[in-house]
């Protein structure tokens, strides 16, 4: 009988096949450029009036801070930050207490900050598309790998902490 969960071998094969993929910062850059381009090409409607749009700078700063905080914890635990590489530690403290993916969350918060700063409705759709892309391309495979690597410990963590917020 076949298992619903992938085996360690199938996950390793999938990880090897995906090494040629772009990493999340590259996706972030692409989506940032897309948001800026769409803002100028198809601004649709400005929904956040000046000076309230400057609050977007705060969200951008929070997104950067969240990424740096999580990255520092990865380095402290001497485990990889790169998707599709095998983790050597399960991090449960810091921002990982309230989100399983603080770095992706930080990127989305930064894109939402940009959307507020630019004030264009279309840029909010870019942030949503980025969150969906990260979920499909990175988060779902990473979570399967974490289940295989850390077993019950990760499943308990997953039951306690939400994927995003």
N, C-alpha and C positions, 0 to 999 in steps of 0.2 A: 504494500500500500504506500502511495506517495505522500510525503509530508507537505502540509501547506506552507511551512516555513522553508526557506532556501537552506541548503546545506552549506557548510563552511566552504566546500569546494566551489559551489556555484557562486557564492559571494566573492571569493578570491578571483574567479574568472571574470566576473562582472567588474571588479575593481581594476583588474589589469586592462580590460577593454576601455575603461573610462579614464585612464590616465592621460590620454591624449585630449580629453575635453578641457575646455576652459575652466579655470578656477573661479570661485565666487567673486573675487575682486574684479575680474575681467567682465563678468556679467554686470556687476554694479556699474562699472564704467560705461558699458554699452547702454544700460538703461538710463544712466545720468545724461548721456549725450542724446539719447532718444527723447527724454523729457524736455531738455532744452530746445532741441530741434522742433518738437511738436509745439512747444510754447510759442515759438516765433512763426511757424508755418500755419498752425491751426489753433490759435489760442482759445477758440470757442467763446468763453466768457470768463471775465475776471471775477472770482468769488470772494476774495479776501481783500478788503480795502487797506490802503496805506493809512497808517503806519503799522496796522495789525499784522501785515504780512511779514514784518521783521521778526515776529515770533518764530518764524521758520528757522532763523539762525540758531535759536535755542534748541530746537529739535535736531538740527544738524549736529550741534555740539554734543547733545545727549547720545546720538547714534555713534559718533566717533568715540566718545568716552566708554560706551558699553562694549564696543569692539576691542578697545585697548585693554579694558578690565578683563574680559574673557580671554584675550590673547595672553595676557600676563599669567592667568591661572594655568593655561595650557603649558606655558614655559616653566612655571613653578613645579608642575607635576611631571615635567619632562615627557610630554606626550605630543603627538602630532596635531597640528591645527589643520592640516590638509585633508580635504574630503577623500574618501576612498583609500586612505592609508589606515592601517590597523592601529587603533588606540591602545595605549598601554595603561591608561588610568581612567577611571570614571570620576568625573569632577561633579561634586554635589553642592559646593559652596559658592559664595558670591552671587552673581546674577543667575547661576544655574539653579538657585533655590526657587525662582519664580518663572523661569522659562528654560526649556530644554535646549534652545538654540539662540543664545544671546547675541551671537555675532550676526546671524541672519536678521534677527530682530533689530539690531543696531543699524543694519543697512537699510531696512524698510523704514525705520524712524527717520533716518537721514534723507531718504527719498521723499517721505512725507513732508519733512522740513523744507526741502527744495520746492515741492509743490506749493506749499504755503507761501514761500518767499516769492515764487514766480506768479502766484495768484491765478494761474490758468487751471480750469477744470480738467482739461485733458491730461495734465501732469499727474493728477491724482490717480488716473487710470493706469499710468505707467508704474506707480508704486504698487498698485494691486497686482498688476501683471508680474512684477518682479517677485512678489511674495508667492504667487502661484508657481512661477518658474522654479524658485528655490525649493519649494516643497516637493515638486515632482522630480527635479533633476538631482538634488542633493539630499534633502532631509529624509525622504522615504528610504533611499538606499542606505544612508548613514544609520538610521534607526534599526534597520534589519541587521546590519553589521554589528551594532552595539548589543543587540539582543543575543546574537551568536557569541560575541566575545565575553559579555558580562552576565549573561543569563538572567537568573532570578533577581539579582541586584539591580539590573537595568529595568526589568519589568516592574519592580516595586517603585523605582524612581519615576518611570513613565506613568504609573497609575497616580502618583502624587503631584506631578508637575506637568503643566500644560505645554503643548508644543510651542505655541507663540506666547500667549499671556493668559 
